[in-house]
C-alpha cells in the first residue's frame, strides 16, 4: 500500500488510509481521533510540531481550540480548565517546560481530570541536548507526581498511544504523560488512520468543591484517591494493556526496553542473528505491572534493560524483583550510558557482550573511518542568518563599549541569540534557562560592583518568564542593562507568534509592546532602537552603559526569514518588472580592513581577490539587503544599487 505525506493528511477523514507522518504529527492525529477539544502549549524543540500541526488544521474541526500560550504553566492551567469543563485537552511542551508547569501539575494529579475531560501532557525529551541546556529524564515526574507515563517507539504508536492516553486519563482520573524523544518526535513513518471523533463544541464546569479545591484535609483525601487509582492502574490494567508486549524467546537472558531503544534492540539482535531472545517491550513505562514483570522473569537468569538517560526502568524492575522475591539478575546502566542518546551501535556492543556473540562489524573502527571522511566536509558551526537583526544588535553594543575599558559580564539566554557566545562576538558568559539571564545578572550586580552587567533576552522569552525577572530587578534596585532582542516571533522553534507579534494561533490579536511593559514595571531607562540603524543603536547603547539602575533597550527588527517570506510576492513582482536592488563592494576602493568580514561576521560576505590583493566580496545569493555592512564600512567601499530594467523611475514612483 502506498503512503502519502502532507501535513493536511493529519486531518483526513479516511479511516484505514496509510499515510506518512512525523511522530509529532501522529500525536496530533491521535488527539484528533480522541476528539480533543483544546490544545495548548509553548513552542519547544522537539515537541513544537504537535501544537503547530493542531493549529494548522484547527479550522477544519469546529469546536477545536488550539492556542499558543505565554509559557508552560499557563498552557497546562488552560488545559486544566478545559478538562474540568468536561472537554478532552492536550498540552505540549519540551522537557524543561515541565519544570515550569510542575507547580500546577502536582496538584492537578491530586484533583484529577473532569468527567469526560481526559488530559494528555506531551513531553518532548532531548537526549544528547540537541536543542536544550540539559537532558533531564521526565519519566521521574510520573514517579514523583503519581502520573501514568506512556512511551511510543514509532509514528503509528505515537498516534495510537495518544488516543489510549485520553482513555486512561478518564478511567483513572489522572493526567497522562506521553513521553517522546527527539527521535520519536521527528521520525517519519507509515501511520494507518482511524476514525476522527468530533470535539465537544461546548463544555460545562460542574462545581465540585471537594475535588477541585485542593487544601488541607481535601488535598490529603485527594492524594489518597490518587494513590488508590494508581494502584488500580498498576494492577489489572498495566498487566493486560496492549501498550505492553512480550516477544517470546527460549533464552535465559531477556531484554526489557521501551521507546526508540526497542527499535535499536530489534535491529541489533537481527545483525547478531539472535532471534530467540525474550523481550518485554513496555509502552506504559510507569506504573509497571508486578505480575507482568514476574511472569516475564520467571524462567530467566538475567534481564538486560536498554533505556536512554537514567536507569528509571532498571530501578523500577529491581524494586519489583525485591518485592516479589525474584532471583533474576537485572543489569542496565553498567552496559548503557546514562548520558546522551543511545544507538544501534550501543545495542550491538552490549548484546554481543551479554550473549557472547561475535560482532559482525566493529562500531568503533567504523566510526574512526567515518571520522576520516568527515574531515573532507566543510565545517558547519552555528551562526546567525545573513541579515539577522541580532548580529547587528551585538555589533552595535561592541562598538558602543569599544575603547571604554569596561569590565562586562554578558548574561545569555535561550534563543537564536545564544549564538552571541560564539566568535566574532563572544558575548555570552553563561546560559541556564529561559529568562535566567536577567535574574542571574541582577544577583551579580548586587555583589560585583566594579563590573557592568548585561542580560540578553528574546521577545518570546520576555513574555514567557522575563517580566517577573525585570520586576524583581526594579524592586530590588539592580544595576543591569537588559537588552531585549525583539524580532517579532518565537523564531528558534519555528516562528510561532507570541503576545508581541500581533497574531495568535487563530488570527489577528492585540500586540503587546515590550517597551511599554518595561516602563509599567518601573525600569529606570527604556529605549527602542532599530539595529539596522547603526548610528542610532550605538548612540543609545553608549548612553545606556553610562547610566545606572535597571536600563532596558529593546532592539526591534523583524526576523529576516519572516520578513522575506512576507514580501515574497512583492519581490516576485519587482523581478517581473526588471527591478533589481543589491549591495556590492567596490573592489578598487576596498582596503580589506575585515570589519565586515570578521568584526561583523556576516556569512554573505567573503574574502576574495582583486588585482592581486585581498578584498571583501558580497555573495549576492545570500545577501538580504539589510544595509548594515554599508554603514560600518570603514573605506566607504560598499555601494547600494537599484536598477529599473523594464520600468521608468516615474512609473515606479507612481506604483
N, C-alpha and C positions, 0 to 999 in steps of 0.2 A: 504493500500500500504506500503510495507516495504521500509525502508530507509537505505542507506549505509553510511559509514563515512570514508573517506580518503581525505587527502589534494588534491590528484590528482582529486577528484570529482569536484573540483573548475574548472578544465579545460575540463570537459566532454562536448562534443557537442551532448547532448541528451535532447533536449527540452521536457519538461513535466516530466522528471525523478525527483523523490523526493529523496533528499539526506540530510544527517545531516551535518550542518556546524556551526562553531563558528560565532558569529556576525561579527568579523573582516574578516573571510574568505568569508562570504556572501557579505561584502562590496567589496572585491576583485573580486568576481564573478560578482557583479553588474557592476563594472568598465569594466570587460571583455565583458559583454553583451552590454555595451555602446560603445565599440570599443576604449577604452583608448589606447593612443599611447605612453605616457610617464608617468611613476610613479616614484616619488621621495619622500624623507623623511629622517628624522633622528630617529633612534630607541628610543622609549619611551613608557613605560607601562602606559596605557593599549592599545596603538594603534599599537604596534610593528608588530603584525601578519598581518596587512593589507599589508604592503610592503614586509614582509618576504614571504607571500603567492604569491604575484605577481612576486617576484624574482625567486621563486621556479618553477613557471610554464611558465616563460617568453620564454624559449626555444621553447615551443610549439606554440608560437604566433609570427611569423615573423613580424617584424615592431614594436613590443612592446619593448621599452627601460625601464628597471626597475633598479634603482640605489639608493644606499645609499649615502647620502650627508654628508658633514662635520658638518653642523648644519641646523637649520630650515629655516633661511632666505635664505641661499644658495639653499636649497631644493625648496623653494617657487619660488625664482627667476628662477631656472632651469625650473620649471613647467610653469612659465610665458612665457619663451622663446618658449617652445613647443606650448603653446596656441596661441601665436601671430604668429606662423608659420602655424596655421590652424589645429593643432593636439589636440585632447582631452587629457587633462592631469589631474593627481591626485597627491595630495601632502598630506602625512600623518604625524601626529605629536601628541605628548601628549599636554595637555592644556597649560602647562607652555612654551612649544615650540612656542606657538602662540605669546608670548611676544617677542621672538627673531625674529619671522617672521613679526611682526607688522609693521616694517618700510616699506618694500615693499608692505604689504597688503593694507594699506590705499590708496596709490597711484594707486595700481592695480584696486581697486574699481572705482576710478575716470576714469582710462583709459579704463577699460573693457577688455574683452577677445577677441581673434582673431576670424575671421569668421570661423565657424565650429570647433572652438577650446575651447569648454567648459572646465571650470576648477573647480574641486571639491576639497575642503580642508577638510580632515578628522581630526576632533578634538577628542582626547581621554581624556574625563574628568575623574576626580578621586575623587568623593565624599568620605569623610572619610580619605583622604590622605593615601590610602592603599600603594601607592608606590610613594608618592610625598611630597613636603615640604609645599604645600598649596592646597586648593581645589577650586581655582578660578573658577568662572562661566563664561565661554567664550561666552555664548549667548549675553552678553553685547558687544562683538565685532561686532555682527550683527547690533546692535543699533548704535554703535559708528562709524563704518565704512560704514554703509548703505549697508549691505550684507545680503542676504537671509540666513536663518538658518532652516534646516530641521532636524527632530529628530525621528529616528525609535525606536520601542519598542521591536522588536524581530528579529531573523535572516532573516525571509522572508522579512520583511520591510527593513532591512539593505541592502539587495540586490536590492529590487525594488526602494527604495528611492535614492540609489546611481545612478541608471540609470536615474531616473527622474531628479535628481540634475543636470546632464550634460545638459539635455534639457532646464531646467530653466536657466542655465548659458548662453546658447547660445541665447535663446529667449529674455532675458532681459539684455544681455551684461554685466554680472557681475559674479564674482566668487561666489560659493555657499558653505557654511559650512555644513558638515554633522556632527551633534553633537552627539557623543557617550559617554557612561559612561563605567566604568569597567564592570558593569553587562551586558549591551547590547553587549559590545565587546567580552566578554568571555562566554556568554550564548550559549548553544548548542541546536539547534532546527532544525526542518524539513524545507527544502527550495525546492520549485519547480523551476527547472531550466528553463530558457528561451533561446532564440536564441543567439548564440555568434555572435558578429559583428567583422570582421577582422579590426585590427588597420590600420591607414594610415601608409604606409611604408615611405612615403616621404611627407614633408611639404614644405611650401614656405612662407617666410616673405614678405608680401606686405607692402611696405612703406606707412605710413600714419602719417605724422608729427603732424597733428592737433589732432590725437588720442593718440599717444604714447609718445609725448614729453611734459611731464607734468610740466609746469612752467607758472607763471604769468597769463595772461588772458586765456591761453589754459587750465590751471588747473581749473580755476573758471568755464569756459564753460563746462569742463568735469564733474565737480561736479553737475552743473545744469542738465546735461544729465542724470547723475546717479540718482538724485532725481526724475526726471520725470519717469525713468524706474522703480524705486522702488514704486512710487505712482501707476503706471500701474499694477505692480505685486500685490500690496496690494488691488487692485480693483477687477476686474472680476476673475483674475486667483486665488487669495487666497480664493475667495468665492466658486469657482467651483472645485478646485483641489481635487482629491481623496485622497491626503495626509491627509486631514482633514475629520473626520467622526462624524456624530451625531447619538448617540444611543437614540432613542425616549423613553420618560417616562412621567408619568402623575403627578409626584410630583411637588411641588412648589419650591423645593430646587434642584438645578442642580450641576453638577460637571464638571469642566474644568481641564484637565490633559494632560500629554504627556509622551513619552518615557517609561521608566521602571515603573514610577508611575502609568501609565494606567493599567499595569498588576496587581500591588498591589491593585488598586482600584477595579478591577473586582473580584479578589479573596476575598477581604474584604466584598464587597457587597453580594457575594454569601454566605459567612459564616454568615452574618447578615440576610440573606434571604430577601434582598431588591432588587427586580427585576423591579421596576417601577421608577427608578431614571434616569432622562435625563443626558446624558454625552456628552460633546464636547471633542472629542479626537483629539488633534492638532498634526499633523505631520509636518506642517510648523509652527514653533513657532515664526518666525519673517520674514516678517511683518504679522500682523494679519488683517483679513478682518473685517472691521467695520460692514458690512452688515451681515456677518455670526454670529458675536457676538450678534448683536442687535436682530436678529431673534431667536437665541437660548435663549436669556434672556427675550424675550417678555412676557412670562407668568410666569416668575419666581420671587420669592420674595428674594431668596438668591442664590449666586453662591459660591461654595467651590472650591478653587484652590489647587490641590495637585501637587507639583513640588519639585524636590530636589534643594538644595542650596538656592540661593537668590529668592526673590519674583518677578522674572522677568515677568512671565505671569500675575501675580496678578497686578503688576503696569501697564502693557500694557492694561489689561482689564479695570482697573479703569480709565485710560485716555480715552478709547473709551466710557465708560459709561458716563463720564463727557461730552465729545464732543457730544454724541448722545442724551443726556438728559435722560438716563435710570435711573429708580428709584431702580433698583435691588441692594441689599447689596452684596458686594464682600469680602470674607474673605479667608485667606490663611496662612500666617506665624504666625498668632495667634493660629493656630492649628498644624502646621507642623514646625519643627525646620529648620532654615536656615543653620545649621551646621551638617555635617555628612550625611551618607546615610539614606534614609527612608526605610521602610519595610512594610510588610503586617500588622504587629502589630500596627505600627503608623496609618495606614489607618483604622484599626479596631477601635481603641480608638477614633479617630477623628470622624468617621462616626457614631459610636454609640452615641456619644455626640450630634452631629448635628441632627440626625434623631430620637433621643430619643428611641433607641432600646437597649435592654439589651445585654451585651457582652456574646457570647457563651462560651468564656474562658476568664480568666484574664491573659493577656500577662505578667504582672509584676510578678504574682505568678509563672507562668510557667518559667519565666526567673530565678527566685530565685531557683526553683527546679533544673533547668539545671545547675545553678552555683554550686549547691551542688555536682552534678555528675562530674563536671569538675575538682573538687579537686582530683578525683581519677586518672585523666590523668597526664601523665608526662609533665612537663612544657617544652615548646619549645621556647627558646629565639633565636633571630637572631645570627648568628656567621659565621665565615669563614669555608670553607670546609676543611677537612683533606688535608694537603699538599698545602694549599693556599699560594702563594708567599707573599701576603700582610701580613699574620701573621709573617712570617719570617722577613720581612722588619721592621715592628713595633718593633719586639723583638730586632733586631739589633740596632735600634735607641735608645731604652730604655737602652740597655747595653752600648751604646756609651756615654750616658749622666749620667749614674749611678754614684752617689757619687760626681758629679761635682758641685752641688749646683746651677745649672742654674734655673732661673725662666722662664719657657717656656710657650708661648701661642701656642696652637695647632689649626691650621685652617683646618676645614674639607671641604669636597666637596661631590658631588653627585656620588655615585657608590658603589660597594661592600665594598670599604674601609671606608664607613660610619660606618661600624661595629667597627672601631677603637675607637668610642665613648664609647663602652661597655667594661666591665671587660674581660680579665685582664689588658687591655692596658689603657683605659680611656684617649685617645689621640685625642680628637676632642672637642674643646670648643665651636664651632659654625658651623652651616651649613646653607647656604642660597639658593644658586642656582649654576648652573654649572659655574665653574672657579672663583666664587666669593671669594673662599678661598685665592687666590693669591692677589687680589686687596685689600681685607679687611686686610689681613696680612700686605700689604705694608702700608696702612693707619695707622695701629697700630705702625709699626716700625718708622714712621716719628715722632710720638709723645711720644711713650713709650720706651725711650732709655735704660732703665735698664732691659728690658725683651728681651729674644731671641724669635724670631717669626718663626714658621714653617708652611708652607702651603702644604697640600697634594692635589694632583690632579691625576686623572687617565689618561691613554694614549688617550682614545677616547675623554675625556673632554678637554684634552690639544689641540687636533685638532679642537674641537668644538668652544670654545671661549677662550682657555687658552693662545694662542700665543699673542694676544693684551695685556693681563694682564702681561705677562712676559716682553714684550717690554716696557710697561709703567713703570714697576718696575725698569728696567735697566735705562730708560731715566731719571727717577726722583730720581735715586740713593737710592732705598730702601735697607734696610738691613734685608734680609729674606733668609731662606733656603727653597727652593722648592723641594719637594720630588715627583717625577713622578712615580706612581705605574703602570709600563708598563707590562701588562700581554698579550699584543698582540691582544686583542679583545675588542669589546663593550660587555663585559661579562654579566653585570647585566640584560640586556634586551633580551638576547638570543644568544649571541656570534655572532653578526653581525661583518663583517670586518670594519676596518677604514683605513685611509691612511698609517698607520704604519704596517698593517698586511701583506702586500704583495699580497692582494687579493682585488678585487672589487666584486660587485654583480654578475658579469658575468665570473670571472676567475682571472688569474694572473694579478698583477698590480705592478707598482713600489712601493717599500716600502720606506716611508719617515722616516729618522732616527731622533727621537726626540732630542737626544743629539746634533746632528749637527745643528738642527734648533735653539736650545738654544744658541749654540756658535755663529751662524749667527745673533741672536738677541742681542748679546753683553753681555751675562751673564759673570760674573767675574770668576766663577769657575764651571766647568761642569765635572761630573764623571759618569760612568756607573758601577753599581755593580750587581752581581748575589746574591740575598738574600739567596740562598741555600748554598752560601759560606760565612758562618757567620763571619769568621775571617776577610776576606776582607771587607765585608759590614760594620762591626763595626769600622774598621780602617778608612774607607773613611768617614763615618758619624762623627767620632770623629774629623777628620781634618776639615770637613765642618763646624762644630759648632765653631771651633776656629777661622775661617776666618770671614771676614765682606763682605758687598756688597750683590749682588744677586748671591747666590750659588744654583746650580741645581744638584741634584743627581737622576739619572734615575735608578730605581730598576727594572731590567729586568729579568723576568722569566715567561714563558707562563702559562696561566690559566691551572690549573691541570686538569680540566674537559675536555678541548680541547686536552690537551697533551695525556691524557689517551685514548680518542676516536681515536686520530691519530695513536696510536701504538697498537690499539686493536688486529689487525691481527698478529702483531709481538708477542704480549703476548700470543695469542692463539697458535701460532706455538711453542713457548717456552714450553707451557703447554703440547703440544703433545709430545715434546721431553723429558718431565720429568724434565725440568729445573725450579727450584724454587728459588726465592730471597725474603728475608724478614729481618726485623729488630725485635729484641726481647730484653726484659730486662732479664739480668742475675739476677734472684731474690735474689740469695745468696750474691750478691755484692751490690744491690740497697740500698742506705742509706735513701731513701724516703725523699729527700730534697724538692720534689714537684716543682722543677724548670720546668720540662717538663709538669707537670700536671697543675700547677697554673700560673706560670710566662709566660709560652709559650702558654698554653691553647689549645693544640691540642685535638680535640674530639676523636682521635683514641687512646688516652692514658687515661687509667682509673686507679683508685685505687683498689688494691686487697690485699690479704694476702699471706704470705709465712712463714711457721713455726711459726705461732702465732704473726707475726709482719706485719705492713703495708708496702706494696711495690707498685711500679708503674708497670702496665702491658700494653702491646700494643695489641690492638684489630686488629688482622691480617686481619679481614674482612673489616676494614675501612682504614688501613694504605696504603699509596700510595708510600712508599719508597722514600720520599723526602730527607731523611738523616739528617734533621736539628736537630732532637732530639738527635741523636748520638753525634753531635758536641757540644751541650750545656750541656750534661750530666756531672754533677759535680763529680759523682763517677765512671765514665767510665764503667757504668753497661749496656749500650745499645750496642748490638753486631749486626753486619751485616753478614748474612749467605747466601751463594749461593750454591745450590745443583744441581748436574747433575745426574739424576737417570738413564736415558737411553742413555746418551751420554758421551763420554770421554771428558776430558778437551781439548785434542788435536783436536778432531773433532769440538768442539765448537769454538776453536781458528781459525780453517780453515774456518768455516762457517762465 
